[in-house]
C-alpha cells in the first residue's frame, strides 16, 4: 500500500497490511518493555524483564498446571454465561415486546450497569460464602445486566413492518415474540464475545477469594510470594486464553451467520480486468 493511502479517511487495508501492522504493534510494545527494564527509569524488581516472564510462562505450563487453571476459569465463566443467557434473552424479548414490562424492569437494571461490580463482592461473600456458588454468582451479576440491555436494544430494532406483515398473515402473540427473537438473535450472538471478555475481566477478582484453582488464583499465589515474573506470565496467559475463546466465538458467528459479513468492493484493478474490452470503432 502506498504510504499516503494510510491517511485517507476510512480507506481499507489489505490482509497483508493488517498482519504487518499487528506484528509491528507487538514488536514495538515488547521493545519498549525491554528498553524500560534495561534503563534506570523504574525501581528494581518493579517490572520484570521479558526473558524472565517467558521462562515463568513455561514454568506455569510445566509446574503449575496452566491448562487446568485456564479450564477451571473458563468453566466458571461458561456457567455464568449460560445462566445469563437463559434469563436475559427471554426477559429482554419480553421487555422489547411489552413496553410496560420495560418500564418496570429498566429502572432497576439501568443503574446496575453503571455500578462498579467490585463493590458487590463483599455482599456476594456474605450471601453465598466463599465457595464455587459465590464465584459463579458474582460473574453472572457482572454479565447479566449488560446482556439484558443488548437484547432489549436489538429487539427494539426489529422493523415494525416485519411484525405488521406477520400479524396480517395471522401470527399470534407468541409467534410475534418468536419472530422478534429470531430477527434479533444474530446481533445478540455477536455481543457474546464482549460478554466473554467481561467474564474474563471479573473472574480474576472472583478467584482471588478462597480459590484453589483458576488463573486468578494462580496470579494471586505468585503475588503473595513476590514472584512478579510469574504474575506477568499469568497475565499474559489470561490474555491469550481470552483471545482464543473470543476468536472461537467469532469463527462460530461467521459460520452461523455468513450474511453478516460486510460487503467488500472489488479492487479497481479487478474491476478493470473484468470489464469487457471496447470493440474498436471503424471510421467511414
C-alpha positions, 0 to 999 in steps of 0.5 A: 500500500502506498504510504499516503493511502494510510491517511485517507479517511476510512480507506481499507487495508489489505490482509497483508497490511493488517498482519504487518501492522499487528506484528509491528504493534507487538514488536514495538510494545515488547521493545519498549518493555525491554528498553524500560527494564534495561534503563534506570527509569523504574525501581528494581524488581518493579517490572520484570524483564521479558526473558524472565516472564517467558521462562515463568510462562513455561514454568506455569505450563510445566509446574503449575498446571496452566491448562487446568487453571485456564479450564477451571476459569473458563468453566466458571465463566461458561456457567455464568454465561449460560445462566445469563443467557437463559434469563436475559434473552427471554426477559429482554424479548419480553421487555422489547415486546411489552413496553410496560414490562420495560418500564418496570424492569429498566429502572432497576437494571439501568443503574446496575450497569453503571455500578462498579461490580467490585463493590458487590463482592463483599455482599456476594461473600456474605450471601453465598460464602466463599465457595464455587456458588459465590464465584459463579454468582458474582460473574453472572451479576457482572454479565447479566445486566449488560446482556439484558440491555443488548437484547432489549436494544436489538429487539427494539430494532426489529422493523415494525413492518416485519411484525405488521406483515406477520400479524396480517398473515395471522401470527399470534402473540407468541409467534410475534415474540418468536419472530422478534427473537429470531430477527434479533438473535444474530446481533445478540450472538455477536455481543457474546464475545464482549460478554466473554471478555467481561467474564474474563475481566471479573473472574480474576477478582472472583478467584482471588477469594478462597480459590484453589484453582483458576488463573486468578488464583494462580496470579494471586499465589505468585503475588503473595510470594513476590514472584512478579515474573510469574504474575506477568506470565499469568497475565499474559496467559489470561490474555491469550486464553481470552483471545482464543475463546473470543476468536472461537466465538467469532469463527462460530458467528461467521459460520452461523451467520455468513450474511453478516459479513460486510460487503467488500468492493472489488479492487479497481484493478479487478474491476478493470480486468473484468470489464469487457474490452471496447470493440474498436470503432471503424471510421467511414 
